[in-house]
Amino acid sequence: MTSPLRAGFCVLQTGTSNRGIESRPHMPKDVILTPEGLKKLKDELELLSTEKRREVAQRIKEAREFGDISENSEYDDAKNEQAMVESRIAQLQEKVRMATVIQAKDLSTDVVQVGSVVHVKDEKTGKSVKYTIVGSAEAKPDEYKLSNESPVGRALLGHKRNDTVAVKVPRGPARKLKITKIDVGLE
C-alpha cells in the first residue's frame, strides 16, 4: 500500500486523545479536507461562535433570574450546553488550523488518493459502485463518501485502474474489488 505522501498529497497531523493512558505519547491524527469540507467546518464554526454562543448566554442569563442557581435545572442545562458548544468550537478550530486541503489541480486519474472518485466492481457479485475517497472528517458512507481510514478507503488508496484489491470484512472471505475507473472528485 502506498503511503499518503507517495500517493501525491500532503498530510498535516493533529493530536488526539490517548484514551487516558498517561504513559503513551500523544498519537497524531490526519486532518485531510476537500475545499467543500473546509467550508462546512468554517460555516459550523461561525454559527457556533456567534449565534449559538449568544443563545446559550441568554439562556444562562434567564436561568439566573429564576433565583438560587444551586437548585436550578434550567441553569445546569444551559451551563452543560455551553460546555458542549465551547468543546465543539475548540474541536473545529483545531481541525481548521491543522487541515490539509486537497485541491483538484493536485489530483490525477492515475492513482487512487483522497479526493478521487473510484469506480469499482465487486468480483463476486458483479455489482459496480462509485466511491469518493475523503478525509475522516467528511466521511458519509450512506452517500458513498468513504474515509481514507475506512477498510475500503484504505485498501483502495495508492492503487491504479484495473488493480484488484482485497478488503477484509468482519465475516467471511475478503471482498475483492476491481478498480474500473478513477476520476477527480473535486470541482
Backbone as a ProteinNet text record, in pm:
[ID]
protein_1_A
[PRIMARY]
MTSPLRAGFCVLQTGTSNRGIESRPHMPKDVILTPEGLKKLKDELELLSTEKRREVAQRIKEAREFGDISENSEYDDAKNEQAMVESRIAQLQEKVRMATVIQAKDLSTDVVQVGSVVHVKDEKTGKSVKYTIVGSAEAKPDEYKLSNESPVGRALLGHKRNDTVAVKVPRGPARKLKITKIDVGLE
[TERTIARY]
84.8	0	88.5	48.6	125.1	94.1	198.9	175.5	109.2	41.1	-24.2	71.3	195	288.8	327.7	340.9	373.6	253.9	133	12.7	-8.4	72.5	67.4	-4.5	-23.5	-81	-10.9	-20.2	48	-47.9	3.8	-78.5	-18.1	-100.2	-60.8	-125.7	-70.8	-125.6	-160.7	-262.4	-303.5	-315.7	-299.8	-305.8	-447.3	-457.7	-585.7	-565.4	-674	-668.2	-604.3	-531.2	-476.5	-559.2	-686.3	-784.5	-737.7	-677.6	-645.1	-520.6	-447.4	-324.7	-212.3	-173	-79.3	61.3	103.9	242.2	270.4	164.7	186.4	199.2	279.2	291.7	162.2	146.9	30.3	26.3	-85	-96.8	-151	-83.6	-131.2	-248.2	-330.1	-441.6	-443.4	-456.7	-459.3	-588.1	-578.3	-695.9	-685.8	-751.2	-748.3	-887.9	-897.2	-1028.5	-1031.3	-1148.1	-1172.2	-1206.4	-1200.2	-1241.4	-1385.5	-1473.6	-1613.1	-1619	-1540.4	-1537.2	-1484.9	-1381.2	-1327.9	-1433.6	-1506.4	-1610.9	-1719.3	-1759.2	-1861	-1813.5	-1687.9	-1634.6	-1631.8	-1587.6	-1582.9	-1722.8	-1820.6	-1958.7	-2013.3	-1988.5	-2034.4	-1965.8	-1836.2	-1761	-1818	-1848.5	-1906.3	-2041.4	-2125.8	-2258.3	-2246.5	-2160.8	-2144.2	-2081.9	-1984.4	-1912.4	-1997.8	-2099.4	-2180.7	-2319.4	-2407.8	-2547.8	-2564.5	-2503.4	-2524.9	-2469.1	-2352.3	-2295.4	-2390.2	-2445.6	-2538.1	-2664.5	-2718	-2838.4	-2813.4	-2701.3	-2670.2	-2646.6	-2577.4	-2554.4	-2687.5	-2780.8	-2912.7	-2987.5	-2976.8	-3041.3	-2984.3	-2852.7	-2789.1	-2838.6	-2845.4	-2891.8	-3035.4	-3122.1	-3261.8	-3272.8	-3192.1	-3196.3	-3148.8	-3052.5	-3004.9	-3116.3	-3203.3	-3311.1	-3415.6	-3413.7	-3508.3	-3471.4	-3355.1	-3317.6	-3199.9	-3203.9	-3095.4	-3046.8	-2922.2	-2869.9	-2828.7	-2815.4	-2773.5	-2882.1	-3007.5	-3117.7	-3193.6	-3125	-3189.6	-3151.6	-3242.3	-3211.6	-3195.3	-3268.4	-3253	-3111.4	-3059.1	-2922.9	-2822.3	-2840.5	-2749.9	-2751.9	-2872.1	-2884	-2813.8	-2832.5	-2770.2	-2618	-2568.3	-2422.5	-2364.5	-2438.5	-2393.6	-2390.4	-2493.2	-2495.4	-2380.3	-2352.3	-2241.2	-2109.1	-2090.1	-1967.6	-1957.3	-2069.5	-2067.2	-2037.6	-2097.8	-2073.2	-1926.6	-1872	-1731.4	-1636.6	-1671.3	-1589.3	-1589.9	-1706.2	-1717	-1642.4	-1652.4	-1579.8	-1429.3	-1379.5	-1236	-1195.6	-1279.7	-1250.1	-1244.4	-1342.7	-1346.8	-1228.9	-1193.3	-1078.7	-951	-933.8	-815	-814.1	-929.6	-937.3	-907.3	-965.5	-942.3	-795.5	-739	-599.3	-502.5	-529.8	-436.1	-473.2	-575.8	-625	-529.6	-523.4	-460.5	-574.5	-584.6	-692.2	-638.4	-705.5	-663.8	-733	-658.6	-709.3	-718.3	-816.5	-837	-713	-643.2	-524.9	-411.6	-415.9	-311.6	-343.6	-462.9	-505.1	-485.6	-474.5	-465.6	-562.7	-580.8	-667.7	-584.2	-455.4	-366.6	-371.8	-389.7	-381.6	-490	-543	-645.9	-580.9	-638.9	-593.7	-713.8	-693.4	-803.1	-846.3	-976.3	-1030.8	-1067.3	-1029.5	-1061.2	-1202.4	-1265.2	-1389.3	-1347.9	-1373.7	-1326.2	-1445.8	-1444.9	-1547.2	-1490.2	-1562.2	-1514.5	-1624	-1580.4	-1673.5	-1639	-1738.9	-1720.6	-1708.7	-1596.1	-1572.6	-1663.7	-1714.6	-1802.6	-1945.6	-1997.6	-2138.1	-2155.9	-2048.9	-2058.7	-2117.3	-2148.3	-2208.7	-2102.6	-2138.4	-2049.4	-2092.7	-1995.2	-2021	-1919.5	-1960.7	-1872.5	-1852.5	-1728.2	-1695.7	-1613.2	-1635.7	-1548.5	-1464.8	-1333.8	-1243.5	-1220.1	-1253.1	-1240.7	-1167.2	-1132	-1073.5	-1180.3	-1138.3	-1232.8	-1335	-1299.8	-1392.1	-1511	-1499.3	-1605.4	-1676.8	-1639.3	-1694.2	-1845.4	-1914.2	-2059	-2086.4	-2072.2	-2088	-2221.4	-2329.4	-2459.2	-2462.9	-2368	-2356.3	-2237.8	-2183	-2067.5	-1942.6	-1932.1	-1810.3	-1737.6	-1631.3	-1559.6	-1434.4	-1410.1	-1290.1	-1167.2	-1059	-931.8	-884.3	-948.6	-912.7	-1003.5	-1112.8	-1204.9	-1138.6	-1187.1	-1124.3	-1121.7	-1233	-1236.7	-1150.2	-1164	-1084.6	-935.7	-895.5	-753.4	-702.5	-785.6	-744.5	-727.7	-812.7	-808	-693.3	-653.6	-550.1	-422.2	-370.3	-243.6	-254.2	-373.1	-389	-431.4	-414.3	-441.4	-558.9	-601	-709.7	-672.2	-769.3	-758.1	-690.3	-646.7	-596.5	-714.7	-689.9	-789.6	-737.9	-821.1	-780.4	-869	-811.7	-885.7	-916.6	-1043	-1086.8	-1137	-1073.6	-1116	-1252.1	-1340.6	-1473.3	-1486.8	-1577.5	-1588	-1614.2	-1696.8	-1727.7	-1704.3	-1649.9	-1631.2	-1501.7	-1486.4	-1362.5	-1357	-1236.6	-1217.4	-1293.3	-1350.5	-1415.6	-1307.1	-1322.4	-1226.7	-1294.7	-1234.4	-1288	-1190.3	-1241	-1158.2	-1184.9	-1079.2	-1091.7	-1110.8	-1227	-1258.1	-1232.8	-1235.3	-1215.4	-1181.1	-1096.6	-1061.1	-1085.1	-1165.5	-1190.7	-1144.1	-1129	-1102.4	-1237.7	-1253.5	-1383.9	-1409.3	-1317.7	-1333.4	-1355.9	-1433.3	-1452.3	-1346.6
-118	0	123.2	224.5	347.3	438.9	503.4	598.9	722.7	803.4	925.1	1017.5	1028.1	1118.3	1066.7	935.5	879.4	883.2	891.7	896.3	1035.2	1133.5	1262.7	1372.9	1361.1	1471.5	1483.2	1601.2	1631.5	1610.9	1568.4	1543.3	1617.8	1697.3	1755.9	1671.8	1675.2	1590.9	1674.8	1629.2	1693.4	1585.4	1621.6	1524.4	1478.4	1354.9	1302	1242.2	1216.7	1160.6	1022.5	992.1	857	775.6	813.8	741.3	718.4	819.7	814	736.5	686.8	613	715.5	751.1	860.4	831.6	706	675.1	673.6	673.5	667.1	806.7	823.9	955.4	994.7	1125.3	1179.2	1122.4	1061.1	998.3	1098.5	1118	1212.5	1156.9	1248.1	1208.4	1301	1241.8	1319.3	1400.3	1524	1606.6	1646.4	1568.6	1592.1	1633.6	1747.2	1800.1	1840.7	1832.8	1892.5	2039.3	2124.4	2263.6	2273.8	2186	2184.8	2147.8	2051	2009.6	2119.6	2191.5	2303.4	2411.9	2440.9	2543	2503.4	2376.4	2330.1	2345.6	2310	2325.3	2471.9	2559	2702.4	2759.6	2713.8	2759.2	2717.2	2592	2544.4	2621.6	2645.5	2721.7	2862.8	2927.1	3061.6	3062	2965.9	2956.3	2937.5	2844.4	2817.8	2936.3	3001.5	3112	3237.6	3250.8	3373	3342.8	3293.2	3273.9	3178.6	3061	2960.4	3008.4	3070.9	3124.8	3227.1	3316.9	3418.3	3354	3253.7	3184.7	3121.6	3053.6	2986.6	3089.4	3197.7	3302.6	3362.4	3379.4	3431.3	3332.2	3203.2	3101.3	3101.4	3119.2	3124.1	3246.7	3359.7	3483.1	3467.3	3410.8	3391.3	3292.9	3187.4	3087.9	3147	3238.3	3304.2	3386.2	3440.4	3525	3444.4	3310.8	3227.8	3216.8	3263.1	3260.2	3169.4	3097.9	3012.7	2917.2	2937.2	2854.2	2715	2694.7	2562.4	2457.2	2498.7	2404.3	2437.8	2492.7	2543	2453.9	2366.9	2273	2345.6	2455.3	2531.4	2587	2635.8	2688.5	2577.1	2462.1	2348.6	2304.1	2295	2255.9	2355.2	2483.5	2587.2	2583.4	2562.7	2554.2	2430.1	2318.7	2197.9	2221	2286.5	2316.8	2409.8	2506.6	2597.9	2519.9	2424.7	2343.8	2263.7	2207.7	2129.7	2219.6	2337.1	2430.9	2473.4	2507.4	2550.6	2436.7	2315.2	2199.4	2179.4	2188.3	2171.6	2283.6	2406	2518.4	2490.2	2442	2410.9	2300.9	2197.5	2089.3	2142.4	2223.8	2278.3	2370.1	2454.5	2543.1	2463.8	2354.9	2270.1	2204	2151.6	2089.3	2189.1	2307.8	2410.1	2452.1	2469.5	2513.3	2410.5	2283.1	2177.9	2111	2160.1	2092.4	2104.3	1997.8	1997.8	1991.6	2094.4	2099.8	2046.7	1945.3	1888.3	1965	1993.5	2071.9	1982.1	2009	1929.5	1929.6	2043.6	2053.8	1962.1	1921	1833.6	1685.4	1654.3	1515	1466.5	1335.5	1276.2	1159.1	1110.5	994.2	866.1	876.1	760.1	669.7	730.4	655	705	613.8	649.4	725.3	840.5	922.4	994.5	1062.5	1138.8	1242.9	1247.4	1335.8	1262.7	1137.2	1058.1	1002.6	990.3	914	783.6	674.5	543.7	456.1	407	313.2	173.7	90.4	-45	-145.2	-266.3	-375.6	-489.4	-533.9	-646.7	-772.2	-841.2	-957	-1074.7	-1083.3	-1194.7	-1169.3	-1048	-1018.8	-954.1	-894.9	-824.3	-683.8	-642.6	-511.9	-401.2	-296	-180.9	-68.9	-3.4	103.9	214.9	338.9	454.3	516.1	520.2	576.6	703.8	800.9	917.8	900	910.3	895	1033.4	1047	1175	1153.1	1261.7	1252.2	1209.9	1164.8	1111.5	1215.3	1342.9	1447.1	1463.5	1416.7	1433.9	1304.5	1194	1063.9	1057	1007	982.5	856.7	740.1	614.3	601.6	658.2	648.1	726.6	821.1	896.7	845.8	730.8	669.3	756.3	837.5	914	838.7	769.1	683.2	751.1	732.6	784.6	711.9	785.5	724.1	627.8	631.3	543	420.2	418.6	304.6	184.8	64.4	-52.7	-45.1	-6.4	1.4	117.3	233.9	350.3	323.7	266.9	235.8	135.7	36.3	-66.4	-7.1	89.5	147.1	246.5	317.2	420.3	366.1	442	407.9	309.7	257.4	161.1	230.2	157.8	212.2	141	196.1	136.5	-8	-95.2	-238.6	-318.4	-252.3	-326.2	-391.1	-504.1	-569.1	-564.2	-513.6	-503.3	-594.2	-648.5	-733.1	-649.9	-651.2	-576.3	-675.7	-673.9	-763.9	-718.8	-815.4	-789.1	-865.2	-820.8	-886.1	-1036	-1078.3	-1221.3	-1267.9	-1383.9	-1442	-1400.7	-1444	-1413	-1264.4	-1217.6	-1078.5	-1050.2	-930.1	-887.4	-844.3	-882.4	-841	-738.4	-618.5	-508.7	-473.9	-468.7	-430.1	-283.2	-204.9	-62.1	-49.7	2.9	13.7	155.2	255.6	392.6	479.9	581.6	679.1	817.7	897.5	1036	1129.8	1257.2	1360	1401.7	1392.6	1418	1559.4	1649.9	1789.5	1878	1983.7	2080.3	2186.2
0	0	0	-71.9	-84.2	32.3	86.7	194.8	138.1	224.7	175.3	101.7	148.2	82.5	-55.5	-69.6	-200.2	-293.9	-237.9	-320.7	-379.6	-340.7	-407.1	-332.4	-201.5	-128.3	5.1	61.3	185.9	303.2	416	532.5	651.1	718.9	846.3	954.4	1073.1	1177.4	1299.2	1371.6	1495.8	1601.8	1725.5	1833.2	1861.2	1909.8	1954.1	2092.3	2156.5	2290.6	2288.5	2393.1	2404.2	2503.8	2519.1	2599.3	2742.8	2800.9	2942.1	2976.9	2881.6	2909.8	2916.3	3037.8	3060.4	3008.4	3009.3	2976.4	2826	2743.6	2598.9	2541.7	2435.6	2374.1	2303.4	2279.7	2209.4	2068.2	2030.3	1899.1	1797	1681.9	1582	1501.3	1445.5	1360.4	1239.7	1121.1	998.5	988.9	935.2	906.7	760.2	675.5	531.3	489.3	420.1	381.1	235.5	176.2	45.1	70	-31.6	-11.8	41.2	-7.2	40.1	188.7	229.3	369.6	460.4	414.7	492.8	508	400.1	406.5	506.3	506.4	600.3	744.8	771.1	906.4	947.9	856.7	888.4	909.5	829.9	846.7	983.1	1022.4	1153	1265	1249.8	1349.2	1364.1	1253.1	1255.4	1326.6	1294.6	1356.8	1507.8	1549.6	1692.3	1765.5	1701.9	1765.8	1779.9	1698.9	1703	1759.4	1675.6	1714.4	1832.5	1825.6	1930.4	2064	2063.1	2186.5	2250.1	2167.1	2218.8	2275.7	2206.1	2254.3	2391.6	2406	2532.3	2642.5	2611.5	2711	2757.4	2665.7	2700.4	2789.8	2759.1	2842.9	2984.3	2995.4	3128	3203.4	3135.9	3198.9	3249.7	3166.3	3205.3	3322.2	3320.1	3427.1	3559.3	3555.3	3677.3	3741.2	3658.3	3709.4	3785.6	3772.8	3846.3	3993.9	4031.5	4173.4	4198.6	4309.1	4358.3	4248.6	4202.8	4093.7	4140.6	4270.5	4320.1	4298.7	4286.3	4264.7	4136.7	4040.6	3919.8	3801.4	3758.7	3649.5	3516	3493.9	3369.8	3359.2	3472.4	3475.3	3446.4	3512.7	3490.7	3344.9	3285.5	3144.5	3053.3	3079.6	2996	3009.7	3130.9	3150.9	3081.8	3086.6	3016.3	2865.6	2814.6	2671	2634.2	2720.5	2696.1	2687.7	2777.4	2776.3	2647.3	2601.3	2476.8	2356.3	2353.4	2242.8	2241	2355.9	2362.8	2326.1	2364	2327.5	2176	2115.8	1969.8	1898.3	1947.9	1888	1891.3	2004.4	2016.6	1918.2	1903.8	1808.7	1666.2	1629.5	1493.5	1466.2	1564.2	1546.4	1523	1596.1	1579.3	1442	1398.8	1266.4	1155.8	1164.7	1062.5	1062.3	1181	1192.1	1134.3	1155.6	1115.1	982.7	916.1	795.7	677.6	603.3	472.2	372.3	289.3	191.3	59.5	7.6	-120.2	-232.3	-336.3	-448.8	-572.2	-656.8	-778.4	-867.3	-875.4	-961.7	-915.8	-788.8	-734.8	-751.3	-801.3	-815.6	-957.8	-971.1	-1104.3	-1111.8	-1232	-1250.3	-1262.7	-1233	-1243.6	-1121.2	-1003.1	-878.7	-782.9	-700.7	-602.9	-487.9	-455.3	-343.5	-285.3	-173	-115.1	-218.1	-245.1	-347.1	-475.3	-485.8	-605.4	-597.8	-715.2	-728.8	-793.8	-723.9	-767.5	-804.9	-926.9	-973.6	-953.4	-876.2	-850.5	-883.1	-910.8	-938.3	-842.8	-766.9	-676.4	-762.1	-753.1	-840.2	-809.3	-687.2	-651.6	-699.6	-672.2	-703.7	-840.3	-894.8	-1022.1	-1007.8	-885.7	-860.5	-873	-946.9	-961.6	-867.2	-804.2	-709.5	-734.8	-707.6	-722.1	-583.7	-534.6	-404.5	-423.5	-335.7	-327.7	-202.8	-216.6	-102.4	-42.2	86.4	156.9	288.2	355.6	488.3	588.5	705	803.3	849.9	848.2	892.6	798.6	674.2	575.2	538.1	598.1	559.7	581.8	480.3	487.1	405.6	468	394.3	320.8	377.2	311.4	180.2	162.6	37.3	-46.3	-7.8	-74.5	-66.8	38.4	67.6	177.6	137.6	231.2	284.1	411.7	475.1	421.8	412.1	375.5	483.7	601.5	711.9	720.2	642.6	644.9	577.4	603.7	540.4	387.5	325.6	178.9	129.8	192.7	152.4	163.3	275.7	298.5	195.6	162.2	65	-75.1	-110.9	-246	-264.9	-159	-171.1	-234.5	-329.8	-392.3	-508.8	-533.6	-642.7	-771.6	-883.2	-1016	-1081.2	-1195	-1273.2	-1310	-1303.7	-1331.2	-1220	-1112	-995.8	-925	-864	-779.7	-637	-547.8	-407.4	-323.3	-219.7	-125.6	-1.9	37	154.5	257.6	374.8	481.5	533.5	552.3	608.2	739.1	828.3	959.6	952.4	856.4	845.4	702.7	689.1	557.5	491.2	365.9	294.2	255.9	228.6	189.4	59.5	48.4	-76.3	-173.6	-298.1	-400	-489.3	-493.6	-572.1	-683.4	-804.8	-919	-949.8	-959.5	-991.7	-1141.5	-1181.2	-1323.4	-1378	-1291.4	-1336.1	-1217.4	-1239	-1136.1	-1192.3	-1122.5	-1160.5	-1050.3	-1085.1	-985.9	-930.5	-799.3	-738.4	-694.5	-720.1	-678.7	-797.8	-776.3	-885.8	-878.9
[MASK]
+++++++++++++++++++++++++++++++++++++++++++++++++++++++++++++++++++++++++++++++++++++++++++++++++++++++++++++++++++++++++++++++++++++++++++++++++++++++++++++++++++++++++++++++++++++++++++

